[in-house]
Amino acid sequence: MTPTRLLTLALTLLPLAGCGSLSPTEEPSARYPTKTTVLDEVAAAAAISAYRVQHGLSPVIVDSGLVKAAAFQAGNNARHGQLSHDVGGSFTSRMGAAGLARSYAAENLSAGSETFEQVFARWKNSPEHNKNMLIPQIRRIGIARVDAPDTRYKRFWALVMAGG
């Protein structure tokens, strides 16, 4: 990664480290218009918490910074019409910029599901995504869905999880 790209990424993600607002903006390389969908993050956290408790783990709470991180990545994927942890920078670099470099953190992405219930079922049935949701140290989550109707998948989801 070039120093200019690294600086641009750092400046883009800087609001994640504080209380600023991270609102995805159109990038020159972005191909698709998007619309952020309002989710009931508390209901999602309750469902994920119930699932974790069934597995002997602690519940999770919604973290507004992680919601912003999830919206950022779901938006990046939607604008580019692809599903990738590396659109917008690697997960590790994005979490480092958000101040989570030394914390347990994981990200689940998905595309196509219309409802939270559908995407949650997909994540539970995927060994790697399920493993992320059941990391014992996870205590906080952020979830987002960004729609890009002109893309193959139409809907892009991101769930970002972090330790206490």
N, C-alpha and C positions, 0 to 999 in steps of 0.2 A: 504494500500500500504506500503510495507516494505521500510525502509530508503534507502536501496541499490537501489531498483527499482525507488524510488523518485529521488535519485541522478542521476541515469542513465537517467531518463526522462529529468531532468533539464539540464544535459550536452548535451543531444541530441537536445533539443529545444533552447539552448542558442543562436545559430546563428540567430534565429528569432528576438531576441531582438536588434541585431545590424545589421551590413551590411554584415555579413558573409553569405556564401552560405549553404543552407540546401539541401543536396542531399541525398535522401533516400538510405540506404544501405541494403544489404541482412541481415536479422536477422536469428539466428539459427532456430526460429520457423516458418519462412516464408516458404511457400510451393510452390509458383508459381513465375516464372520469369516474369518480367514486362518491359514495354517500355513506356516512357513518350511521349505523343503526343504534338506537338507544336500547341498551340492555338493562335488565334487572340484575345488577352485579351481586346484590345481597342474596337474591334467590339462587344464583349460580354458586356463590360461596356456601350457602346452606346445603345445596345438593352435593357439592364436592366434600364438604365437612362430613355429612352423613355417610358418604362412601368411605372416607378415611376412618371414621369412627368404627364402621363395620370391620375394618382391618386393624383395629387396635391402635389407631393413630390419633393425634390431636386434630381438632377442627382448624379451619382457616378463617381469616377475616379479609375483607376487601381493603386494598391499599391503593389510594388514589394515584400514587406515583407509578405503581405497577399497571393500573388501568391505562395511564398515559403511555407506558412502554408497550402494552399490548395493542393499543390503538395505533401507535406509530408503526409497529410491524405489520399488523393487519392491513393498514393503509398502504404501506410500501408494496406488499404482495398484491393487493387489489389494483393499484395503479400500474403495476407491471404485468398483471394477468398471469402470475406464476406463484407457485408455493415454494418458498425457500427461506431458510433461516438466515441466509447471507445477503438478501436484498436489504440495503440500508446499513450494511456492515455486519460483521459476524456477531453472533449472540454474545460471545465473550466480550467483545469490544463495546457493544451496546450496554451490557450490564456493568462493565467497568466504568463507563461514562456515567451511569446512573448511581454509582457508589456501591454496587453490589459485587465487586470483584472478589471479595473475601467471604462472601456469604454463599450459602447453598442457593442455587438458582437453576431454574429449568424453564423451558418454553415448549408448549404444544401448539402446533399450527394445524389447520385443517381448511378445506375449501369445499364448497358445495352444499353443506348442510344448511337447511333453512331455519331450524330452531336450535336452542341450546340443548334441549333433550336429545336431539339427533346427534349433535357434535359430541356431547358428553358420552353417549353410547359408543360412538366411533373411538373416542380416546380410551374408554375402558376396554374395548375389544382389541386395541393395538398394544402389543407387549411393551414397546418402548414408551408410548404415551402414558399407558397405565402405570408403568414404573415411575415416571416423573411425578404423577399425581400422588403416588404413595411414598415419596421420599419422606422419611420420618422427620427431618428437620424443617420441612416446609411449614410456615405459619401464616403467610400472606399471599394473596393472589390479586391479579388484575386480568380482566377478560374484555375482549372487544370483538365486534364484527363490523367489517366494512364491506359494503356492496359495490360491485363493479358490474352492472348489468350487461355490458358489452363483451364480457370475457366468457371463456369456456365454463368456468366454475360459478360465476355470478356472485358468490358470497365467500368471504375470507375471514377466518377466525384466528385469534391468537389468545393463548392463556399463558401468562407469565407468573411464575411462582418463585417465592424466595423464603429464606429462613427468617427467624425472629428478628 
